Every structure is written in C-alpha cells, then in structure tokens.
Amino acid sequence: MRYVTINDYMRICPEGDATQQDLESAEYDIDGLTFNRIASRGFNQLAERQKELVTRAVSYTHLRAHE
C-alpha cells in the first residue's frame, strides 16, 4: 500500500505538482527517516491519525524537495 495518492497530495498541497513516481520517492525518504518502521509494521496497521501524519510528511517532503 502506498502512503500517498495523487488525490491525497493535491488535498494537502493544492499548489504542488507531483507524479506517483515523485511521491514514491518521497515515501522512500520517509521510510529511511523512520528506519523502515512504517514499512515493516505496515501502513494499514497504523492508527488513522498516524496514517494522516505519514501522508502529510510524504506530501511536504516532496513539496519542499521541489521548491
């Protein structure tokens, strides 16, 4: 399961522009920062609030990287 869809990204960063490949790259960065704990636990196993925080982190990571 991906952490962010294009629709999620546009909801969080309406001024941004991203492809699914861009978001997957940002997800990889977030996985590295969390020592792959999200991937090993499973995104679907997180609480809804945690999922939202991860989704926002991935979105903002992409947005900041492409400013």
C-alpha positions as MATLAB code, in Angstrom:
seq = 'MRYVTINDYMRICPEGDATQQDLESAEYDIDGLTFNRIASRGFNQLAERQKELVTRAVSYTHLRAHE';
ca = [
       0.000    0.000    0.000;
       1.281    3.402   -0.931;
       1.267    6.082    1.723;
       0.022    8.880   -0.547;
      -2.159    9.024   -3.635;
      -2.201   11.931   -6.064;
      -5.582   12.921   -4.612;
      -4.145   12.946   -1.069;
      -1.248   15.070   -2.255;
      -3.498   17.591   -4.007;
      -5.690   17.832   -0.882;
      -2.677   18.625    1.292;
      -0.609   20.646   -1.211;
      -3.031   22.098   -3.775;
      -0.320   24.363   -5.187;
       2.018   21.421   -5.777;
       2.575   19.201   -8.776;
       3.608   15.560   -8.436;
       3.501   12.238  -10.201;
       3.026    8.934   -8.414;
       6.716    8.236   -9.050;
       7.626   11.514   -7.289;
       5.530   10.529   -4.289;
       7.059    7.057   -4.163;
      10.482    8.710   -3.984;
       9.308   10.867   -1.063;
       7.872    7.752    0.619;
      11.269    6.111    0.314;
      12.828    9.141    2.043;
      10.300    8.987    4.892;
      10.894    5.235    5.258;
      14.601    5.965    5.641;
      13.991    8.631    8.249;
      11.859    6.214   10.275;
      14.368    3.366    9.863;
      11.755    1.488    7.780;
       9.461    1.092   10.789;
       6.398    2.099    8.776;
       7.131   -0.416    6.045;
       7.934   -3.209    8.489;
       4.851   -2.597   10.623;
       2.604   -1.983    7.637;
       0.946    1.318    6.778;
      -2.502   -0.235    7.189;
      -1.639   -1.249   10.762;
      -1.169    2.374   11.819;
      -3.889    4.328   13.606;
      -5.827    6.772   11.417;
      -4.048    9.748   12.979;
      -0.668    8.150   12.303;
      -1.647    7.477    8.684;
      -2.616   11.124    8.235;
       0.692   12.282    9.730;
       2.686    9.995    7.426;
       0.655   11.149    4.418;
       1.351   14.790    5.308;
       5.055   14.093    5.884;
       5.416   12.461    2.464;
       3.498   15.276    0.762;
       5.515   18.048    2.400;
       8.780   16.181    1.769;
       8.032   16.153   -1.944;
       6.851   19.761   -1.974;
       9.974   21.033   -0.169;
      12.310   18.989   -2.346;
      10.882   20.598   -5.484;
      10.702   24.240   -4.416;
];
